[in-house]
Amino acid sequence: MRRETQNLLLVLLGGALLKIALTGDYLRYVKPSHQPWLFGAAAVMLGLGLVAIGRDIVRTRAHAPASGDGPHGEHHEHHDHHEHSHDARPAWLLLLPVLAVFLVAPPALGADSVRRDAEAGVVQGGREPASPFPPLPPGEVVPLSVTEFVTRAGWDSAHSLAGRTVSLTGFVVHGEGGTMLARLVIGCCAADASAVRVRLVGPAAAELRDTPDDTWLTVTGTVVPGTATADTGYRPHLTVRTAREVAAPADPYEY
């Protein structure tokens, strides 16, 4: 690969990293805490690429008067033409993934990922806590993450969810288990995402059967005791009281 192509690739890749870090698109790939590292990587790549391009321009201007004189100039010109004809086109193909970042913003993982986890037999839910769960805060409706709701339903020996109305936000997934509300949990990046799911039951849930997959909802309801077991894949059932469609959050994942 020619130096000019290498330098241009560095600049474009650095620009792509800077773009997704500034616009928030990086949240589709990694955790929020990784944003400073993206800025750092973008600065290094842009700096290296721009410095190398500037150095090559200065060097080319310094040698320009003698580059075409005599047999050495002819040899140099022939060598450049030979290198360009053999290396340029394959090297430019490396720009395609970089341009894809600029032109195509891939969606966050959704219902398809949840179904793949289910087909692979992945156990859904959190890990057994090392200490007892704290009591839920007072209030008629308690907002919880889907992960906390699933974990409490399966492993809270104090049954803190019993009789409490909770509010959960997630996206719709339809499957053999009926209509579910799901979120994807990532530990580091989207590559290690796993799903947590809640089965929606009751008359209000029946009205959601025609809601398309990946529609984001905020639902309120109460847990059905004893439903978060190994037999159900640690998917607790939620008796739905209300459900309303909401916009997808800027950060679609839980941690």
Disulfide bonds with the S-S distance in Angstrom:
none
